[in-house]
Amino acid sequence: MRHRIAVVGSGPGGLTFARVLHRHGHPVTVFERDASPDARPPGGTLDLHEGLGQLAMDKAGLLTKFLALSRPEGQAMRILDTDGTALRDWRPRPDERANPEIDRRQLRDLLLGPLDVQWGRAVTRVTPGTGDGVLVHFADGKQETFDLVVGADGAWSRVRPAVSQETPRYTGVTAMETSLDDVDTRHPDLARMVGEGSMAVYGVNRNLVAQRNSGGHVKVYAQFRAPLDWHAHLDLSDAEAVRSGLLTLYEGWAPAVLELLRQGAAFAHRPLYVLPVSHTWPHVPGVTLLGDAAHLMPPLGAGANLAMLEGAELAEAIAADAGAAGLTKAVATGPADLDAAVRAFEERMWARAEKWAKITTAGLERLVSPDPAEALAVFEEVQPS
Ligand SMILES: Cc1cc2nc3c(=O)[nH]c(=O)nc-3n(C[C@H](O)[C@H](O)[C@H](O)COP(=O)(O)OP(=O)(O)OC[C@H]3O[C@@H](n4cnc5c(N)ncnc54)[C@H](O)[C@@H]3O)c2cc1C
């Protein structure tokens, strides 16, 4: 029996879900708010872990392509003191495949493949329990009905209110993001300082992280503790005003490090929000969540990985249920079995997400901490030997 399945959101979680269902020959409708795949910049590089994001790519039949595109050298990690002295300089072995990096755009294109995403379809809410299924409401006033609606629509999910009243809370840490292009030719000193992977400098309650993407693109994140309205007297659209504010905030740091802020183009404000460490909900037939919509956590290398694995696992469970029902044809039990598959998925997701939410929440406390030695200790704990 073919269930009517929709996923809201074409981020890493939603696309992996749809791609794995597609691989199993099960139809799925993908609704995405953005007008097109390139409607906005895709964001920084992602590292896919062997047992999480890479496992999901395997389930999607895309692991070989991922490994061919990804950058194992991007796992390199350098830590500098605020005076510019190198404290740690870790480089992966050429065959190190634990967490290779991939640009988000490349990952998205791999996952998109043959999928037919409905772009420009912003969902405003979903209504479960309508008799015929779950009603999806769109910003243009239209409605469609499905047996299962999966909310993979990120931090500010419009699907989430159908199952939970929780909303993200501010962590007390904010980030300003900037970027540099063509670093190897335009900023060779910065290119050397950043290296092939990431570079981080930890100060008191603030840090500066630079990450190399492909094509000589470097993303820079200035993260610091501040109240949410810290920029009340600053025009965030004025790059020079933001730059000057940040240079004041990081005063005393090595000029070579601050050059990352001096050379950055535009700045984007990214306050860090989280959902509760253990976010569960009473099961609602016909609606579930995955990825950031279910368990938004600090951005310490887990969110996309979890979203992807959840997408792959839920898709496999649905495909297995549909396959079993197909074998028995008229005896197919349909949405009742689908519901059991979704319940089992949720239990598994909640347990794994809770573990990672604890790790990343504690990690953020230590990486943006009054004691910069804490950040170095985190590095020692997670560093592969
Ligand atoms: C600076 C930074 C660095 C990070 N680095 C890493 C990393 O290295 N590794 C890692 O695993 N994670 C990382 N993360 C976390 C990761 O980006 C997220 O956890 C991940 O993108 C979540 O995927 P998702 O599919 O759940 O949601 P999203 O990626 O947020 O995708 C949601 C999609 O839903 C769409 N959407 C939203 N609302 C609607 C609506 N109403 N209707 C229709 N569509 C809608 C959005 O347009 C979007 O396409 C990082 C995060 C940040 C901020």
The ligand as an ORCA input file, in Angstrom:
! r2SCAN-3c Opt
* xyz 0 1
  C      27.327     27.904     11.577
  C      26.772     26.506     11.592
  C      27.615     25.428     11.323
  C      27.124     24.128     11.355
  N      27.971     23.078     11.094
  C      27.487     21.819     11.130
  C      28.342     20.698     10.831
  O      29.530     20.824     10.525
  N      27.809     19.453     10.902
  C      26.495     19.259     11.234
  O      26.055     18.094     11.303
  N      25.658     20.293     11.485
  C      26.116     21.560     11.439
  N      25.277     22.599     11.691
  C      23.866     22.343     12.002
  C      23.078     22.102     10.722
  O      23.220     23.204      9.838
  C      21.598     21.885     11.007
  O      21.451     21.059     12.136
  C      20.935     21.235      9.798
  O      20.962     22.104      8.696
  C      19.509     20.831     10.113
  O      18.950     20.245      8.972
  P      17.376     20.208      8.782
  O      17.159     19.506      7.484
  O      16.737     19.670     10.006
  O      16.899     21.734      8.712
  P      17.389     22.956      7.825
  O      18.738     22.739      7.284
  O      17.152     24.165      8.650
  O      16.378     22.948      6.606
  C      15.036     23.331      6.767
  C      14.424     23.618      5.399
  O      13.032     23.857      5.586
  C      12.652     24.999      4.835
  N      11.503     25.592      5.501
  C      11.486     26.262      6.680
  N      10.242     26.646      6.991
  C       9.460     26.208      5.993
  C       8.052     26.305      5.740
  N       7.238     26.929      6.609
  N       7.542     25.730      4.622
  C       8.367     25.082      3.747
  N       9.702     24.978      3.932
  C      10.238     25.524      5.044
  C      13.889     25.887      4.867
  O      13.865     26.838      3.827
  C      14.995     24.849      4.722
  O      15.273     24.555      3.375
  C      25.747     23.902     11.649
  C      24.898     24.998     11.889
  C      25.388     26.286     11.859
  C      24.445     27.450     12.133
*
